[in-house]
Amino acid sequence: MHTEDTEGTAEFPLPRSRRANARLHALIPGGAHTYAKGDDQYPEDLAPVISHGRGAHVWDVDGNRYIEYGSGLRSVSLGHAHPRVTEAVRRQLDRGSNFVRPSIVEVEAAELFLATVPTAEMVKFAKNGSDATTAAVRLARAATGRHRVAICADHPFFSVDDWFIGTTPMSAGVPAATNELTVTFPYGDLAATEELLTRYQDEVACLILEPATHTEPPPGYLAGLRELADRHGCVLVFDEMITGFRWSEAGAQGLYGVVPDLSTFGKALGNGFAVSALAGRRDLMERGGLRHPGDRVFLLSTTHGAETHSLAAAMAVLTTYVEEGVTARLHALGERLAAGVRDAAAAMGVGDHIVVRGRASNLVFATLDENRQPSQRYRTLFLRRLLEGGVLAPSFVVSSALDAADIDHTVDVVAQACAVYRKALDAADPTPWMAGRPVKPVFRRLA
């Protein structure tokens, strides 16, 4: 863990971060505005509170500098305070951010988005991914006259709204009747999905899934889903919150050549600024407009959905991705990191226990115990060693602001962590190296 002025190692716990975490918990439920950012996701007394960031680095309130991965829960793919984005935002702030009528920026942003994602015909912007996915579900229900929603069981998150959260262990407050309307299908299994659609014949409004995950879609899978949706009369929705831009500038649909009826984008779209998008077929999207003869759908009507500075950020991001080949750079950086981590783990004899998975632009890691089962206790050990080495990495998702030196330093720190991991495996007990309670999964019934 590096300070701004020296290469020394800070002592633990982090005193200012610890006090700031106490203040957060006193005023904010969970101590964070996103559960995945909670201090329960980090080793005890080792959850840094961030002061600021630039590029691929962040500094905590104790003055320690970290190389950061998964920045902004994957939203900051260009690095913090990216000059093209911040300059576009500054220019727009001087012109006003919200008006009683649409700004010209709204149509400019829509034109640029649809030029970048040409598989969509219309787009509507919002502030967060949950609103966009829920709007897709509402459109699908309105278009089909059906109530059931089929979600991919292998994908961790779609929305904070009842139709999804009711399916998780944190279902408190969601009526059972709502839960009954959501059914699940497994990723990559067309036969199981067809069986589900046959079992609920003419009841399923949509299939919603991430088009790709930590593994590539099996050959023909997405095209097969497209055919199943058409045959059973339901809407195919791609959640491209993560795959959007990281897979290609046009998302996973652009890479794999399978066009959904509706798709949702966010995260990388604003490089940390709050903007998301619902995009898709004109005939479906117009159900939320003024050129449709049927019942109107209340579609993403939000006071702040088209704030001009966020749309300016999105346009700067879209332009930067295309002009600078950002997606290719993300893949190159991820490939270098994955190879280094795998080599380091293998050299320390833990290659079967610290496992890097996913597309190079979206890497995650699994921490497995002596029986090769996922382990929160071993994850705690691993995260602690990374943090001590100045690497803040709930995942290994790269940003384009990283450079070769950042990757090489990360691999060195991983190698040191792997040496400790090997000792814990030999002892069949990571407890002596955890220094406190284990990190916890986000979705759990009790705190």
N, C-alpha and C positions, 0 to 999 in steps of 0.2 A: 504494500500500500504506500503510495508515494505522496509526499507533500508537494505543494506548489514550488517550493524553493530548494528542496533537497531530495535525495534518493533514499532517505531513511525510512525505517518502518515504524508506524505508529503503534502505540500501546493500546491494549484492549481493556475494557470496552471503549467505544467511541463516546466520550463524555457529552459533547454537544449534541450529537445525533441521539443519544439516549434521552437527554432532556427534551429534545424536540419531539421525539416519539411519544413521550409522556404527555406533552401538550397536545399533540395530535389526537391521542386516544381520549383525552378529556373533553374535546370539542367535536370530534368527527367520529361517527360510528365506524369501528374497525380501524381507525387511525389512518385511513387513506380513502380517496374517492374512487378507487378501483380495487376490488378484492385481490387481484393478482399483484398489486403493489404493496400489500400489507406486510407488516414486519413478521407475521407468522410464516411468511414464505422464505425467510432468511434465518440463519443461525441466531441463537439467542444473544441479545446485546450486540449484534453485528449487522444491523439494518441501517445503512447510512441514509441520512436525510440530505437531499441534494441542494446545493447552493446554486450551481450554474453549470452549463455545459457549452462546449465548443467543439465542433467536428465530432470525432469519435470518443472524446473524453468528457468526463463529468467530474466535478469537485463536490465533496460533501461539506457540511457546515463545520467539520473539524479541520478542513484544509487539505484533506487527502484527495489525490487524483486517481481516477480509475479509467481503464479502457472499458468502454460500455458496449454490451451486446444486447440485442432485442430492444433497442432504444425506443422509449415511448410505447412499449408493448407492440413493437414492430412498426410503429407509425413513422418514426424518424429515420427514413431509409437513406437520406442524403447527408445525414449528420446534423448536429445542432447548429442553429444560427447560420444556416447555409446562406451565403451572400445573395444569390439570385432570388431566393425566397424572401428573405427579410427585406431586401430592397423593394420588391414588388408590394409587399405588405405596407411598408412605410409610405410609399407613394400613394397607395389607396387610402390609408388612414387620414391623410391630409385632405381628402376629397369627401369624407363622410363614410359611415359604415352601414347605415340602415335608413331606409326612406319609406314613405307611405305608398310608393309605387315601385315596380321593379326597376333596378338599375340596369344600364346597358351592359355592365359587367356580367349580369346573369346570362344574357344570350351569348356573349363572347365566350364565357366559360363552358356553356353547353355546346357551342359549336366546336370548341377545341377538344372537349371530352369525346364527343361523338366522332370526330375525325381520328382520334387516337384509338377508340374502341368502336370500330365501324360495324361490328356485329349488332350493335344496339341502334334503335331508331329514334328514341326519345330518352331524356334523362331529367330527373328532378333531384335537386340537392337538399341535403339535410345536415345535421350536426354530428350524428353518431350512427354507428352501425345498427344498433338495435331498432331504431326508428325505421331504417331502410328495409331491414328484413321483415319487420312486422307489416310494413306497407305492402311488401311483395305478397305476404300471406293474405292480407285483406283483399288485394286485387284478385288473387287466385280464387278466393272464396266467392267474390262477387261475380267473376267471369264464369265460374263453373256451377254456381248454385250449390256447392258442396261445402261441408263443414270440417271434415277431417284433414289434418296436416300430417304428412309423412316426412320425418326428419331422419337424417343419417345418424345412426346410433354411435358411429365411430368418431364423430366430430364433437369437440368439447363444448362449443358455445355458439349460439346463434342470436340470442336476444335476451334482454332483461325482462321482457314481457311474459305474461302468464303462459302463453301457448308453448313456450320453451322451458322457462324456469320451473314450471310445474313438473317437468320430467327429471329434475335433478334432486339430489338430497336436500337442497335448500328450497323446498317447495312450500314452506310455511306461508300462509296467507293466500295460497292459490286454491280456488274451489276444486273439489274432486271432479265435478262435471266438466271443468275446463281441461283437466288432465286427460280425461277419457277421449278427447277429440284429437289428441296427438299420438301418433303411432310411429314406430321406428323400423328402419330397414338397414341391413349391414352394407358397408362400403365394399364394392367390388364383386357383389354377389347378385347377378341379374335374376337368377332363378328365385332366390328368396324375395326379391322385390316384386317379381311378377306374382308370386304366391300371395304376397300382402295385398297387391292391387286387386287380385281375384277375390280374396277373402272379403275385402271391403269394396266390392264392385259398385262403381258409380257413387262412392262416398268420399274418395280422396280428392281434395282440391289441388294439391301440389306435392311434388317431391322437392325437398330443399336439402342441399348438400354443398360442402366445399368440393369443387371439381377435382382437386388434388390434395393430398395430405402429406404425411411424412414418407409415403411411398408413391411411386408413379401409378396412375390408374392402369389397371390391367388392359391389355390390347382389346379394343372394341367396347370397353365398358361404357364410356360416356356416350358413344353412339348408340349403344344398346339401351341406355336409359332414355335417350331421346326418342327412340322407337317405342319403348314401353309407354312413355308419357303420351305420345301421340295416339297410340292404340287404345289407351284407357281414358283418354280425354281429360288428362290432368295437366297442370302447368309445371314446367321444369324450371326450377330456380337454382342458379349458381350463386352461392355466397363466395364472392371474390374479395372479401376483406383482406385476406392474407395473400392469396395468389395474384390479386390485381397488381400489375406492374412488376412484382418480383418474379413472376413466371415469364411474362413478356410485357411489352408496353400495352398490349391489348388484353392482358390477363391470361388466365388459363384457357379461356374460350378461343383466344387468338392463337395460342400455341397448339392446342389439340384439334382445332377446327370443328368443334361441336358447338352449335349456337343454342343457348337456352332461350326460354321465353322471356324471363326476367333475370337480372343479375344485380348484385349489390356490391358496392365498392366503398372503401374507406381507408383507414390506416395510412398507407403510403401516399394517398392522394393529396394530403395537405402538409406532409413532412412535419407533423406535430400540431398544425392548426386544425381546428375542429371543422371538418367537412366530410360528408359521406354522400353517396349517390345511389339512387335506384334507377336502373336503365333497363330498356327492353323493347319489345314489340310495340309499335304504334297503337294497334287496336286495343291492346291491354292498357297501356299507359293513358290513353285518351279517356278511359273510364273515370279517371280523376280530373278530367279537363272540362272544357265547355263545348266540345264538338262531338258529343256522344248523345244519342237519343235515349239511352236507357237510364236506369237509376245511377245517380252520381256516387262515386266512391270518395270519401273524405281522405285525401291522399297527401300526406306530408305537408300540411299547412301549418308552418311554424314561424313564429316571429323572427327568429334569428337564423333560419335555414339558409338564407342567401346573403348573409353579411358579406359586404364587398371585399373586406381584407382576406377572409378565408378563401373566397373564390379566386382572388388574385394569387394567393399562395398556391392553390390548386393549378392554376394556369402556369405558374412558374415551374411547378413540379413536372407537369406534363411536358413542357418545353425542354426542361433540363434532361429528363429521361430520354427523349428522342434525340436531342442534339448531342448529348454527351455519352450515349450508349451506356446508361447507368445499369440496366438489367444485366448486360454482359459483364460489367465490372463486378456486380454483386456475385455473380456466379464464379468469376475468377478468384475473388477473395475467399469465398466460401470453400472452393475446392482446395485452396492452399491451407486454409485453417483445418478442414476435415482431414486432409492427409497428415498434417502435423500432429493433430490430436491422436489420430489412430496409431501413428508410428510411436508416439510417446507412450501411449497406453500399452502397446504391444511390448515395447522395450522394458517396461516395468512389470510385465507379466499380468496386466489387468485388462488386456484387450477384449476379453469376453465379459467384462464387468462395467467398463465405461464405454458406452456404445454411442457413436454419433450417427444420427439418422436424418433423413430428409433431403430435399433438393438443396443444392449447394447454396442457393440464395436464402434458404430458410431452415437452417440446421438446428436441431434440438439434440439433447443428449439424455441417455438413460443411465441411471446408476443402479447396478444390480448387486445383490448380496452374494454370499458364498454359494448359494443354491441357484444363482442366476435369476433371481426374482427381483422385480422393482422394489427399491428400498428408500424410504424417506430418510432413514438414519444414515445410510451411506451418502445420500444426496447432501445431507447436512455437513458431513465431513468434507465432501468435495467442494461445496460452496464456500465453506470457511477458508479452505486453503486458497481458493481462487481470490477471495476478497483480501486475504493477507498479502497476496502477491499483486494487488492493484488491478484485479480483473473483476468487474461487476457483470456477471453472466448467468442470469436465470435460464438463458438458452445460449446458443452460439449463432444467433441470427445476426448477420453482418449488416453494416451500413457502408455506403460507398465512401465515407470519410476515412475509413481505416486505411492504413498503409502497411507495407511489408514489415516495418519495424514493430507495429502494433501486433500483427499476427505472430511474428517470431517471439515477441515477449510473452504473448498469451500461451504459446506452445511450451515455452520454458516453464511458466508457472504451472501449466497442466502437468508437465513431467514431474515437478516437485510434489504436486498433489497426488499423482499416481503412486509415488514412492510411499507416501503415508497410507494410501488406499490399500496397497499390497500388505502392509503391516496389519491393517485392520482385518483384511481377509484371512491372513494367517492366524490371527487370534480369534477369528469367527465372531468378532464383536467390535463395532466401531465406537462404542461408548467412550472410551478414554480420549478419543480424538474429536468428539462432538462438542465438548465444552458447554453442554446445556441440552435443552429439549430439542427434539427433532423438528425440522420444518414440516409444515402440514399441507395437505391438499386444499385447494380453494373450495371445492364443493364438498361440504360435509355438513351433517345435520346439526351438530352441536359445536359451539365455539371451542 
